[in-house]
Amino acid sequence: MTTAPHPETVAPTAPHAGALDKGLRADALGLLSSIVIAVSSTAPAYSTAATLGLIVAISGTHTPGMFVVAFVPMLFIAVAFRELNKIDPDCGTTFAWVRRAFGPGAGWMGGWGIIAADIIVMASLAQVVGRYALLLFGADGLAAQTLPVVVVGVVFIAALTYVCYRGIEISARLQFVLLVVEILGLAALCVVAFVKVGTGHAMTGHAHPAAAWLNPFTGSFTSVSNAFLLAVFVYWGWDAAVSVNEETKDAERTPGRSAVISTLMLVAVFFVVAVATLAYAGPDFLAKNSGDVLGALADSVFGSTLGKLMILCVLSSTAASTQTTIMPTARAVLSMAAHGALPARLARVHPRYLTPGVATVTMGVVSAAFFVLLALSSSNVLADSASATGLLIAFYYGLTGLACVWVFRKDLRRSRRDLLAKGVLPLLGGLALLGAFVLSIRSYLPASSSATHFAGIGGIFLIGAGALLIGVVLMLVARSRYPGYFRRGL
């Protein structure tokens, strides 16, 4: 293996101040592959199965409107990613850009936000992969047991870590296959559900679509913010396409275009799925089956024989998301190490595969260990960990939006386009997400807000806020071990 040069000994790659040649395979991905990675990482089927019912439990038939409202700041942040990537296509994304805007400490915490969110969500993904893989092969009894699910989940993490280790092209080809299976499954669900609604064969308690469904602001401010944060979790993942910017053709433009295009595609998918499932099954059914909406609907929509289609759909979605969760985390770690903020060995790139070998394997091992720890602790802890991920997402997305405004502060008077794309939209997106972060931190504090609690404090708060606190501690340790990074300033 080769070690990436230390940033202090290498001149920045012109014209991108601060960008480093880390040794990754350049020009390996085109626009289509980049969009596939972005949508796959979001995992529409998995996100729907795991989150739709929770949002419906809060917003009811107004859930489609909540998806539209949550999409708006996502689009604004995607625009921020696009603009920042144009001037600095660094695979560390938020880490590199926040460092550029607010200094090394803020940058370190931005990078930690990515890493912590990905590691925490990997536990939930691995559990779903393990369970659905067993269900697909008819092992329903084993799927209800913790140990078999953990074993299969760990095997999947290992297998997909290996795929990421072997090369970005192999990863992209696998993503394409998994995404096709996933989108076809969701499309079939929506078409059949709409046909049954139209022919009078919907489930008892189904809802009649109305214009009022587009208004999500019907509950208390706290409930709306909680539903909003859950919807943010549903959209999370499109930035994976930007994390592979150094391996993409036309690195300054293609990743940003794919980020914006993917968010537009995702709002269409989530909106149609929400309307179809509400019209077919109704809010009560979806809320009661919030742990797995698609699995609960499968037999009713398709029948017992074709019901396996939904299992395959969610399995492929979760496997795809598992893979694309490993990829951006490994590259964030690689970037942080290349800039001197983490141990230098984490910046090593495989000499043949040109992937962040050490960082990828490290991500796989840490994720598997964290999954085993949570799974053996309690299924409720796993449920809370998935919800806590939304806090970390809002944190680092919001930070990126504000960083965009600050980086481009001198450009905002040049044109209306610059003012809008580099200032107004990123600022609104950043403030919306950070506002939701603060409100949700408060609402998740009580023990009653989570499936688990300790000393009267909710588990979601403990995991989300605890992860950020751990990040602060690790940053202080890094400050003493890698003073060169922190002395370099803005």
Buried (B, 14 or more C-beta within 10 A) or exposed (E): EEBBBBBEEEEEBEEBEBBBEBBBBEEBBBBEBBBBBBBBBBBBBBBBBBBBBBBBBBBBBBBBBBBBBBBBBBBBBBBBBBBBBBBBBBBBBBBBBBBBBBBBBBBBBBBBBBBBBBBBBBBBBBBBBBBBBBBBEEBEEBBEEEEBBBBBBBBBBEEBBEBBBBBBBBBBBBBBEBBEBBBBBBBBBBEBBBEBBEEEEBBEEBBEBEEEBBBBEBBEEBBBBBBBBBBBBBBBBBBBBBBBBBBBBBBBBBBBBBBBBBBEBBBEBBBBBBBBBBBBBBBBBBBBBBEBBBBBBBBBBBEEEEBBBBBBBBBBBBBBBBBBBBBBBBBBBBBBBBBBBBBBEBBBBBEEBBBBBBBBBBBBEBBBBBBBEBBEEBBBBBBBBBBBBBBBBBBBBBBBBBBBBBBBEEBBEEEEEBBEBBBBBBBBBBBBBBBBBBBBBEBBBEBEBBBBBEEEBBBBBBBBBBBBEEBEEBBEEBBEEBEEBBEBEE
